[in-house]
Amino acid sequence: MTKRERTQNMFEEKIVPAESGSGRLFDIHYEPKNKGPIECLGIRFSSDQERHEYFIKQLRQGLEELHAKLGGVPFTTVEEAVERM
């Protein structure tokens, strides 16, 4: 199974009106097909949103730990890194 086929199996495309001023009539939003419990890396979550929040929290903790260990070496802030995710 190709990456495209896996992605198509995971999400449902929904055509919605585009934002005003975008120059487009419609946009495509992707919603997870599986709205029930999911398992990722052996951890069970009640929804995809819960899974996303869990791993963002883990990422934030790891970045904060790295920032503390570097002792003030300048790099992007933890907040900026999380916002890019």
FENRAWO-V705947 format. One line per field, one symbol per residue. ss: DSSP state (H for helix, E for strand, - for the rest). psi: psi as a letter, one per 20 degrees, with the letter a starting at -180 (. if undefined). burial: # if it has 9 or more other ideal C-beta (glycine too) atoms within 8 Angstrom, else .. A space follows every 50 residues. Layout:
BEGIN
ss->???
psi->???
burial->???
END
This chain:
BEGIN
ss->--HHHHHHHHEEEEEEE--------EEEEEEE-----EEE--EEE--HHH HHHHHHHHHHHHHHHHHHHH-------HHHHHHH-
psi->prhgggghhhqppppqprqpjijqhqrpqpqphoiaqrppkjppqhrhgg gghghggggggghhgggghiljpprqrgggghhi.
burial->.....#....#......#........#....#.....#......#.##.# #..#.#..##..##..#..........#..##...
END
